[in-house]
């Protein structure tokens, strides 16, 4: 019994920094948010209790619901491009490719570069007047005049492409780890039986990669729904709200520092928006989790 108590004390002491940080940066802000979403509070003065008024305002807030729609468009576009491309790169780099290790490092590098740096670089690349993309397209005579990549028509496509560039290396690495865990004997047996590369991929690679793919898809869904940093730095949610997503709208309510933000902090209403946003993300993630579990049972 004394040995058990000693081990418990050692484990608690070892975990105490993480516990303290989690409580200070996670649990306390959550309790703070759950309290103030029932108040009208601008960050100074005395909070005014308003009950469910913030949620009534939320139901009538067209800007918020437009940001929800934009979030689904952004997340859907990012997922449709990132996941197949990550899997394709993983399959190619899993083979005996010359310079494969160097290519893996190159593709993974965007995931460790600061989002601010990436956003500034791509803002310059997609600049409507002197950007590199327009310069290349006009030099190749593919367009006759510059395309307004950050305008209402193409802004969402631009931020999706930036997000894909920044995320594809991370998911590629996860897929690659899954591919390397598949025994080579399966491929050799299939080749002896006369299965070509396509059949081996369809009948061996995809089924064996399913557990990893489920995890990757869940992580990608969460990251896509919560992403806003590059959008904030490239378009600030504009033009005219075309790229305004949920977490960017929430950020502007809590930290009004950008040109598209309200003049005054709205911590009370922002807390209600944060709660609604968390419910939306949690519901979608939960539905995917239940669907994947049901598909596993059917298998």
FENCOR-V160260 format. One record per helix or strand of 3 or more residues. SS is the DSSP state (hx for helix, st for strand). FROM is the first residue (numbers start at 0). TO is the last residue. If there is no record, write none. Layout:
ss->SS from->FROM to->TO
ss->SS from->FROM to->TO
//
This chain:
ss->hx from->1 to->35
ss->hx from->52 to->59
ss->hx from->61 to->93
ss->hx from->99 to->111
ss->hx from->114 to->124
ss->hx from->131 to->138
ss->hx from->154 to->179
ss->hx from->183 to->191
ss->hx from->196 to->225
ss->hx from->228 to->233
ss->hx from->245 to->253
ss->hx from->266 to->297
//
